[in-house]
Amino acid sequence: MSKIVIITVNNLYLTPYINNYTKHIATDFDIIYWNRDEITESSSAKNVFGFIGYINPKQSKLKKIVMYLKFRKYVKKILKSNKYEKIIFLNTMSAVLIGKNVGAKYIVDIRDYTFEHNIFFYNIEKKVIKGSELSVISSEGYRKFLPKHEYILVHNSQQLEDLPKKINDKGKLTEIRPIIISFVGLIRFFEISKKIIIELKNDPRFKLNFIGKGSEMLRQFCISENVTNVQLISKFESNETMRYFEECDIVYNLYGNDNPSVIYALSNKLYYAAFLNKPILVNPNTFMYDISFKYHMGISVNLDSRTIADDIYEQFINLDFSTLKKGCDDFMNHVKIDNTNFDLKVSQFIGDENEIE
């Protein structure tokens, strides 16, 4: 029986950072996860335990709580039967649901703002974090809402680790053409996207790309508003991600600043921008804003401004690209140091389990 188990309340395809841990495990391990989408997923784990249970966003809060309690019961039963020695919780909710009395050493990986505003949840979370061998965060901004603790930082940059550093050969525009702004990834926050589309509508200075699942939701809007400078690409292969970022002049990362889930997080788009030495659109009063401007990468977009197009244009043409490149290099060096420290700590946690035959 495996001695290590990884637990998540999400489908596996939504937790690509699982590789941060599995790459350190040389022996068998198990996975327990919530198969919310009721799909078949592949894994290198010896045993995969999938809890089946779809949650409709429109369901009542009580029905959702019941589903979470069923998942908790499912996990507890497996933990009791298998007596694992080490557990890796891939998100806050899985750790809080199961609790600290699991009879094993464990890691808590914190990826989002969850329900820290709820004192009951916060107090359980505080105990769980205190009892962990490692508590990992993907953004320093999370320290603002989490209990005080010695956290380990890991960045959402793993997809770039083995690639040679790219040079931005675009820089300042040397030809008369639109500035290409691209959103690449899962598209949400449609009202913000629509606002930016209208603000940049048919402006010859810009071409706006929305590339990824969800872009089709904007198609009818663009048609009805007679927008001609927006390109929508719904689905693409993951190996095309870098190409789409390479082809743009500015990385789009606008999610607003009125939601804790986006105020404190660092988007993976930040790492693509830094890797490629490109500026990135960010909203003020967010941690993304703080970091991008600290490293001279940011272009600020105030969604209440009446001159968003001019604001973006003026900031872009006035960028000092040598300063931007140095900032990007400094940031990526900082990322490398943090990730190396994380790898060392995880390797120490896994320890002699890798020697088990």
C-alpha positions in Angstrom: 0.0 0.0 0.0 1.2 3.5 -0.8 2.4 5.6 2.1 1.7 9.0 0.5 -1.7 10.3 -0.6 -2.6 13.5 -2.4 -6.1 15.0 -1.7 -8.0 17.7 -3.6 -11.7 18.8 -3.8 -11.3 19.5 -7.5 -11.0 17.5 -10.7 -7.3 16.7 -11.5 -7.2 18.8 -14.7 -7.8 21.8 -12.5 -4.8 21.1 -10.3 -1.8 21.1 -12.7 0.4 22.2 -9.8 0.1 18.6 -8.6 3.3 18.1 -10.5 5.1 20.3 -8.0 4.8 17.3 -5.7 4.6 14.2 -7.8 8.0 15.0 -9.4 9.6 14.5 -6.0 7.9 11.1 -5.3 9.9 8.2 -6.6 7.7 5.5 -5.1 3.9 4.7 -5.3 1.4 7.2 -4.2 -2.4 7.5 -4.2 -4.8 10.3 -5.1 -8.2 11.1 -3.6 -10.2 13.7 -5.5 -13.6 15.1 -6.1 -14.7 14.2 -9.7 -17.1 17.0 -10.0 -17.3 16.8 -13.8 -17.8 13.0 -13.7 -15.1 12.5 -16.3 -12.3 10.0 -16.8 -8.9 11.4 -15.9 -5.4 9.9 -16.2 -2.9 9.9 -13.4 0.5 8.3 -12.5 -0.9 7.4 -9.1 -1.0 3.7 -8.0 -4.6 4.1 -6.7 -7.0 6.8 -7.7 -10.1 7.3 -5.6 -12.7 9.6 -7.3 -15.7 10.8 -5.4 -18.5 11.4 -7.8 -20.7 14.4 -7.1 -21.8 17.3 -9.3 -22.6 20.6 -7.7 -24.9 22.9 -9.5 -23.9 26.6 -8.8 -27.6 27.4 -8.5 -28.1 24.8 -5.7 -28.9 26.0 -2.2 -26.1 26.5 0.2 -27.5 23.6 2.3 -27.3 21.2 -0.6 -23.7 22.2 -1.3 -22.7 21.7 2.4 -24.3 18.2 2.3 -22.1 17.4 -0.7 -19.0 18.6 1.0 -19.8 16.5 4.1 -20.3 13.4 1.8 -16.9 14.0 0.3 -15.4 14.4 3.8 -16.9 11.1 4.8 -15.6 9.4 1.7 -12.1 10.7 2.3 -12.1 9.8 6.0 -13.1 6.2 5.2 -10.1 5.8 2.8 -7.7 7.4 5.2 -8.8 5.1 8.0 -8.4 2.0 5.9 -5.0 2.8 4.3 -3.2 4.5 7.2 -1.1 6.8 5.1 2.0 8.3 6.6 2.1 11.5 4.6 -0.7 13.6 3.1 -0.6 16.5 0.6 -3.7 18.6 0.6 -3.8 20.5 -2.8 -6.1 23.2 -1.6 -7.3 24.9 1.6 -10.8 23.4 1.5 -9.6 19.8 1.4 -7.4 20.4 4.4 -10.1 22.2 6.4 -12.7 19.5 5.6 -10.5 16.6 6.8 -9.0 18.5 9.8 -5.6 18.2 11.5 -6.2 14.9 13.3 -5.4 12.7 10.3 -2.7 10.5 12.0 -0.1 11.6 9.4 2.3 14.3 8.6 0.8 16.7 6.0 1.3 19.6 3.7 -1.3 22.3 3.0 -1.1 24.0 -0.4 -3.1 27.3 -0.4 -4.1 28.5 -3.9 -6.9 30.9 -3.3 -8.9 33.1 -0.9 -11.5 30.6 0.4 -13.8 31.5 3.3 -11.4 33.3 5.6 -14.1 35.9 6.3 -16.0 33.2 8.2 -14.6 33.0 11.7 -15.6 29.3 12.1 -13.7 28.4 8.9 -10.8 30.7 9.8 -10.3 29.1 13.2 -10.3 25.5 11.8 -7.9 26.7 9.0 -5.6 28.2 11.7 -5.4 24.9 13.6 -4.8 22.9 10.4 -2.0 25.3 9.2 -0.4 25.2 12.6 -0.3 21.4 12.6 1.2 21.1 9.1 4.7 20.2 8.2 4.6 22.7 5.4 2.0 25.3 4.5 2.6 26.5 0.9 1.2 29.7 -0.7 1.3 30.7 -4.4 1.3 34.5 -3.6 2.8 36.6 -0.9 -0.4 38.5 -1.0 -2.1 35.7 0.8 -0.3 36.6 4.0 -2.8 39.5 4.3 -5.8 37.2 5.0 -4.2 34.0 6.3 -3.3 33.2 10.0 0.3 34.3 10.9 2.6 31.4 10.1 5.9 30.6 8.4 4.7 29.9 4.8 6.7 28.5 1.9 6.2 30.3 -1.4 5.9 28.5 -4.8 5.2 30.3 -8.0 2.8 29.3 -10.8 5.7 29.3 -13.3 6.4 25.5 -13.6 5.4 25.5 -17.3 8.4 27.9 -18.0 11.1 26.3 -15.8 12.8 24.1 -18.5 12.6 26.7 -21.3 15.4 29.1 -22.2 14.7 32.7 -21.3 12.9 34.5 -24.2 13.8 37.9 -25.6 11.0 40.3 -26.5 11.9 41.3 -30.0 8.9 43.5 -30.3 9.6 46.2 -27.7 8.5 49.6 -29.0 6.6 49.6 -32.2 8.9 50.1 -35.2 6.1 49.9 -37.7 2.7 51.4 -38.1 0.3 48.7 -36.8 -2.1 48.1 -34.0 -0.8 47.3 -30.5 -1.8 43.6 -29.9 -3.3 42.9 -26.5 -4.0 39.3 -25.7 -5.9 37.4 -23.0 -4.8 33.8 -23.1 -6.5 31.2 -20.9 -9.9 30.4 -19.3 -12.1 33.5 -19.9 -14.3 34.7 -17.0 -15.3 38.1 -15.7 -17.2 38.8 -18.9 -18.5 42.2 -17.8 -15.0 43.5 -17.5 -14.1 42.0 -20.9 -17.1 43.7 -22.5 -16.2 47.0 -21.0 -12.6 46.8 -22.3 -14.0 45.8 -25.7 -16.2 48.8 -25.8 -13.4 51.2 -24.6 -11.1 49.9 -27.4 -13.8 49.4 -29.9 -12.5 49.9 -33.5 -9.7 52.0 -32.2 -7.0 51.6 -35.0 -4.3 51.8 -32.3 -5.3 48.4 -30.9 -6.1 44.8 -31.7 -7.7 42.8 -28.9 -7.5 39.0 -28.7 -9.5 36.7 -26.3 -8.0 33.3 -26.7 -9.4 30.4 -24.7 -12.5 28.6 -23.4 -15.2 31.2 -22.8 -14.4 33.5 -25.7 -17.4 32.2 -27.6 -19.5 34.0 -24.9 -18.3 37.3 -26.3 -19.0 36.6 -29.9 -22.6 37.8 -30.1 -21.7 40.8 -28.0 -19.0 41.8 -30.5 -21.4 41.3 -33.4 -24.2 43.3 -31.9 -21.8 46.2 -31.1 -20.2 46.1 -34.6 -16.7 45.5 -33.1 -14.1 44.8 -35.8 -10.8 44.9 -33.9 -11.4 41.9 -31.6 -10.3 38.3 -32.4 -12.0 35.4 -30.6 -10.4 31.9 -30.4 -12.2 29.4 -28.3 -10.1 26.3 -27.9 -6.4 25.7 -28.4 -3.8 23.1 -27.5 -1.8 23.8 -24.4 1.4 23.7 -26.4 0.2 26.7 -28.3 0.0 28.9 -25.2 3.5 30.3 -25.5 3.0 31.2 -29.2 0.0 33.3 -28.4 1.8 35.2 -25.7 4.8 35.7 -28.0 2.6 37.2 -30.7 1.2 39.9 -28.4 2.6 43.3 -27.4 0.7 43.5 -24.0 -0.5 40.7 -21.8 -4.2 41.1 -20.7 -4.8 40.5 -17.0 -7.8 42.5 -15.9 -10.1 40.9 -13.3 -11.2 43.9 -11.3 -10.3 44.7 -7.7 -13.5 44.1 -5.8 -13.2 40.3 -5.2 -10.7 38.8 -2.6 -10.1 35.9 -4.9 -8.4 38.2 -7.4 -7.1 41.0 -5.2 -4.4 38.8 -3.5 -3.5 36.3 -6.2 -0.7 36.2 -8.7 -1.9 35.1 -12.1 0.2 32.7 -14.3 0.0 35.5 -16.9 2.4 37.5 -14.8 5.0 34.8 -15.3 4.5 34.6 -19.1 4.8 38.4 -19.3 8.0 38.4 -17.2 9.5 35.4 -19.1 8.9 37.2 -22.4 9.8 40.7 -21.2 6.3 42.0 -22.0 4.2 44.6 -20.2 0.9 43.4 -18.5 -2.4 45.1 -18.0 -3.4 45.2 -14.3 -6.0 46.8 -12.1 -4.9 49.1 -9.2 -5.4 48.0 -5.6 -4.4 44.4 -6.3 -1.3 42.4 -5.5 -0.7 41.9 -9.2 -0.5 45.7 -9.5 2.0 45.9 -6.6 4.3 43.2 -8.1 4.1 44.2 -11.7 4.9 47.9 -10.9 7.7 46.9 -8.5 9.4 45.1 -11.4 8.5 47.8 -14.0 6.1 45.5 -16.0 2.7 47.0 -15.2 0.3 49.1 -17.3 -2.5 50.3 -14.9 -6.1 50.2 -16.0 -8.7 51.9 -13.8 -12.0 50.5 -14.9 -13.8 53.7 -13.8 -11.7 55.8 -16.2 -13.3 57.5 -19.2 -10.1 57.4 -21.1 -9.0 53.7 -20.8 -7.8 53.5 -24.4 -5.6 56.6 -24.1 -4.4 55.5 -20.7 -3.1 52.2 -22.1 -1.6 53.8 -25.2 0.3 56.5 -23.4 1.7 54.1 -20.8 2.8 51.6 -23.5 4.5 54.1 -25.8 6.3 55.7 -22.8 7.6 52.4 -21.5 11.4 52.1 -21.1 12.0 48.6 -22.4 15.5 48.3 -21.0 14.1 49.0 -17.5 11.2 46.6 -18.2 13.7 43.8 -19.3 15.8 44.3 -16.1 12.7 44.2 -14.0 11.5 41.0 -15.7 14.9 39.4 -15.2 15.0 40.4 -11.5 11.5 39.0 -11.0 12.3 35.7 -12.7 15.5 35.3 -10.6 13.4 35.9 -7.5 11.0 33.3 -8.7 13.8 30.7 -9.2 15.1 31.2 -5.7 11.6 30.8 -4.1 10.9 27.6 -6.2 14.3 26.1 -5.4 13.6 26.6 -1.7 10.1 25.0 -2.2 11.6 22.0 -4.0 14.1 21.5 -1.2 11.4 21.6 1.5 9.1 19.2 -0.3 12.0 16.7 -0.9 12.7 16.8 2.8 9.1 16.1 3.5 8.9 13.2 1.2 12.2 12.0 2.7 12.7 8.3 3.1 9.4 7.4 1.6 11.2 7.3 -1.7 13.3 4.4 -0.4 10.2 2.1 0.2 10.0 -0.7 -2.3 
